[in-house]
Amino acid sequence: MSLKYVPYSLELKEPFGTAHGTRTHTDGMVVAIESDGLTGYGEVFMPPYYSENQESMALYFDSVDVSKLLRTESLADRLAYVRSLGPRDYGAKAALDIALHDLDGKRIEEPVATRYSTDERRTSYSTSFTIGVDTVSTMVRKAREAKGFKSLKIKLDGKQDIRVIEAIKEVTDQELLVDANQGWSDLDEALETAHRLIDLGVGLIEQPFKQGEHEKVGALAARCAVPVVADEDIQTIEDIDRLAAFYDGINVKLMKAGGIKPAVKMISRAREKGLKVLIGCMTESSIGISAAAQVAHLADWLDLDGNLLIKNDTCTAVQTVDGYLVLSEAPGIGITDDSNLIRIFN
């Protein structure tokens, strides 16, 4: 068995803006675990406002003792070892978690989805398309271009929120979800904005206030007719226990959670607490999106479009057709063409 990792930068088709700022690319790593003629692929891509970078990722991967992974064919044991390596490094752990799931699925010749579903497996799921903060005219143009999707997630920054949604509603009747990315500050202003957005048809509000401003969130959620969902406030299963009283739902991302297995555990805990679940993504390639799609059946909403926003995808896997994620029948996470990955590692 061998572990390889390669630095990689995902180049965005257009600048992508949030309340955190605007970026043109996202740096990360692509990983490959080879064993008995099979290769499992994973990746980690984190935005700059998280603490992980390519240097920290490399340090984490270098700490892995591959011989300990080789001692067992048990996926659970291998994943437990990955999680034991340090208290954080969630993105790097997610890369190995995904690669090990992919490898195991290829070994048993089954899609990863079958491991987490006892029902007949669906192969297509509706996903939203994300529109980043930009000029109003640019955001309207992007909404027009995304007509094939049933829902749009609109990034807001607290500066022109109502104007943006009013303008987008003039050109589409798609369901709108909004994500403030911690961009709201004053509670009274947030309530006024939220009520106007709901009047315009917005069906979900994500991470309105800064991390830790839970009392504000609770006050907002109590007076909103749509779910208020946590993103930056939630990373681990322990966060769910602390914050369930304030939010209506959580955004689970493999890169935040540490991979597929921790994400599934978080979803289960969220359900126990009566919370709704959105499965989202960072800027990711088809590796990460296809991995998350394996547990799409566990979510109320999907926002798995990161691979559609980039111009240098790593591979061919899950496809998006008329706003639906269409999973392949290929084993593992569903990669159907890894020729570009082979070039990346060579």
Summary of the structure (lengths in Angstrom):
residues: 346
radius of gyration: 19.5
end to end distance: 17.7
largest distance: 60.2
contacts: 1239
relative contact order: 0.15
helix: 39%
strand: 25%
